[in-house]
Amino acid sequence: MVDVMGLGLVALGGGLLWSANRKYRERTTTRLKPGEVRPEFAVAGEIMRPIILFIVGFFALKMTLFYFALGGNRMLSALQYGGLMFVLGAYAVSLYAATAKRPDQAPANADASPAEPATADPSAEDLRPAT
């Protein structure tokens, strides 16, 4: 008998990996305008990626513990369990690819020097070395 759910989970994980590859290529080849915020960080900020990865890892650890300690093979086949773990891993890779840092913006021309970053604290100006 064909395990449709397990094959569906493996297909979903493959789709996530394919999407992650496309996102990573797009993110590393395009540049943002100065001051532009990446849309995936507009709401929650960059702190969300480690939190989500921790939750995914904790869920995978809990699922593994319950599968092996409580006889999960009575409810899930090995392909379904492996497919679920594959989807979780592919989601983590997809999240990394979607939030990968872009390369720094290059100056408009070769003789232009990069601007100094603005500081929020005016007293920090005193700490810069004189040029």
N, C-alpha and C positions, 0 to 999 in steps of 0.2 A: 504494500500500500504506500502511496506517495504521501510524504509529509508536506502538505501544502503550506502550513503555517511556518515551518522551519525554512522552506525554500523562499517563502515571501520575506522572511526576516533577513536571509542572506542577500536577496535581491535589494532590499531596502538599504542594507549596509553598503552594498556595491554602489548604489545610487548616491549615497552620502559621500563615499570616497571619490566618485567621479565629480560630484559637485564641489568637493573640497579642492580637487586639483584645479578646476576652472577658477574658483575663487582665489586660490593662491597665485595662479599665474596672472590674473587680472590685477590683484592687489600689488604685486611686485613690479608690474610693468607700467602702471599709471601713477601719476603724481598728483598730490593735492595742492590746491592753491594755498598760499600762506594764510594761516588763521582758520582754515576750513576744518570743521569737526567731522570725523568719520561718523556715518549714520548709525552704525551699530553701537556707538558709545554716546550718542546724543542724550539718551535718557538716563542710563545708569552709570556711565563712566567705566573706566578700565578695571575697576575692582571686581566686576561681575564674572570675568573669565575664570579666575581661580576659584571663586565660590561655586560656579556651575561645574567645573571640573572636579571639585571635591565632592559635590553631591552625586555626580555620575560615578565616581570611583567608589564612594560609600555604598551606593545602590548595587554596584557590581559585586562588591565584597559581601554584602548582605545576601544577595541572590545566590552567590556561590556557596556561602555557608549553609543556607537553608536547603539548597539543592542537594548537597552531599550529606549533610548531617540528618536531615529529615526525610530522606528518600524521595527526592524530587523527581527521580526517574519514573515514578508511578504516575506523575501528572504531566511531565514534559519529556519529550524524547531528547536524545542527545543532540539531534540537529536543531530542535527548537531552542534548547539551552545555549548551544554554540552560536546560533543565529542571533539570539538576544545579546550575548556578550560581544558579538561582532558589531551589532548595531550600536551598542554603547561605545565601543572603541572607535568606530567610524564617526560617531557624533563628536567625540572629543577631538579627533583629527579635523573634522569639518569646522568646529569652533575655533581651533587654532588657525586654520587657513583663513577664516573670515576675519580674524582679528590680527593677522600678521602685520608687523610694522612695515610701512612703506619706506622706500629709499628717501633720503633727504632731498629736498628740492635743490637743484643745481642753480647757480647764479645765471642771470639772463645772458651775460656775455663773459668772456674769459677774464677781462681786467676788472670786473666788479668784485668787490670784496663783500663777504657775507655781513649782514647787519648784526650788531650786538643784540643779544636778547634783552628785552625790557624786563626790569625788575620791579616788583611790587613795593619793595622797601627802598625809599630814597637814601637811607643810610648805607646801603650796600654799594653805592657809587664810590664811597670813600675807601672801600676795600680793594678796588681794582687797581692794578699796577699802572703807573703813569707811562704813557707811550710817547 
